[in-house]
Amino acid sequence: MKKRFSTYLLSGILAGALLLAGCSSQKGADQASGAAANDTKQVRQVLVGAGSTFEPYAYIDKNNQPAGYDVAVLKEIDARLPQYEFRFQSIELKNLLLSLDAKKINIATQQFEKNPDREAKYLFTNEGFANYDKRIVVAKGRTDIKTIDDLVGKRVGCSQL
């Protein structure tokens, strides 16, 4: 079964957003250049491309706005990092990573699958948030199959729900 790329990408996005928070210091830059430090901090804009077709994670709501779990997590990060302003835009799945590569957006979210090619280009974390339930369904009255190991040597059928 495929692992969900976006699980890792979203975790990577979270880690990246937190790293961004520590990378900018307008006050320090002003002091280093000899300029007087200014009390107002410049807010940096972060462009977020959100997928539109994978409810409940990333989709378009009834008000035609990006919504879902991924969007809610990123909005919470935005709320906790006042030095950043996240701007959300809906982008078709096929164009999300292209937009990220072209630097039209800073973050892409849409439950991407992790694979070696993407892992070479994008930031992932070691832990994801998805949990994939697996079930074995057998004919009524059959008691010899209780675990996946009990299927060894048997003919099985598989499907996605």
N, C-alpha and C positions, 0 to 999 in steps of 0.2 A: 504494500500500500504506500502511496506517495506521502511524504511528509509535507505539511503545509509550510510553504516558503514564507508566506506573510506572517506567520507566527514568529518566525525568526526575524523577519524584516521589521516588524512592528517593535519587537524588543530592541532591535538595533537602533531604530528610530528614537526610541525612548532614551537609550544610552547616549546616542548622538546629541539629542536635544540637551541632555544634562551636561555633556561635554561642552556644547556651545555656550552654555551659561557661564562656564568658567573661563572661556577663551577671550572675552572682550572686556576691556576696561578703558572706557573713554577718559576717566580721570587720570589713570596712569599714563596714557598716551599724551595727554595735555601736559602733565608734569615732566615727562621725558623730553618733550619738545621745548620746554621752557615757557609754555603758555600757562596762563592762570587757569587753575582747575575750575570747572563750571559745575554748579550744583545740579543742573538738569542733565539727565542721562539720555542719550539717543536710543530710541527704540528701533531694533533691527527687525525687518520684516522677513518672515519665513513663509514661503509659498508651499502649500500642501496640495498635492494632487490626490484626490480621493476617488476610488473606484465607484461605480454607480449601480452594480448589478449583483452584489453578493450580500443580501440581507441575511442576518442581522449585523454583519460586520461593517460593510461599506455600501451604502445605497443612497438613492435620492428620495427624500421624504415628500409628503403631500404639499409642502411649500416650495418644492423644487430646489431644496438645499441638501448638500451632503450630510448624511446622518449615519448612525450605526455605532457599534462598539469601538472600532478603530478611531473614528472621528471623535467620539466622546473622550477617549483616552488622550488624544492629542489636544483637545480643548482643555482638558484638565492640566496638562503640561503647560499649555499657553497661560492658563490662569496662575500657575505657580512661578512662572518666569516673566516678571514684569518688563524685563529688558528686551523681550521679544514679542512680536505680534504675529500670530499665525493667521494667514489668509487661506481659506479653503476654496478649492474649485473642483468641480466634478470633471473627471476625465475618463474616457472609455478605457477599459482594461488594456486593449491592444496598444494604446498610446501612452500609458502611464510610465513605463520604463524608458520609452523613447523620450518623453518629456524630461525625465530625470537625467538621462544621458546628455540631452541638449541643454541642460541647466535652465530650463524654463520653470522648473519647480525644484524645491530643496528636499522634499520628502514625498514619497509615494506610498500609499496604503491601499491594499485590496486583497489581503489574505494570499499573498504570493507563495508559490511552491519554491522550496529551497532546492537548488540543484548545483552541481559543480561550476557551471558557467556563471550563474548568478552569484554564487558565493565568491568567485574570483573578482567580481566587480563591485559588490555591495556589502555593506556592513551587516553582520548577523550576530546574535548572541547565542550562547550555548543552550539557553532554556527558552522554551516557548510556552504559550498559554493554552494551547489546544490539547484536548484529550479525546482520542478517537476510541470510541467503544467498539468492541469486536464481540460478535455473538456467534455461537454455534447452534444451529437449529437442527434437530433430528426428529425422525418419525416418532410418533407417540408409541410408548411402550419400549423403545430402544434404550437400553441401559448401559451398553458397552462403550458409549462415547460421552465422556465428561470433560475432556480437555483437548487442546489442539494436538497434543502428542498422540491421542487415541485415533487420529485420522491418518496416521502413517500407513501407507499401503492400501488405503481405501480410495474409492472414486468419490470426489466431492464437486459440488457446484458452488460458485461464488457470485455475489451481486453487490451492487452499491445501492443503498437506500436513497 
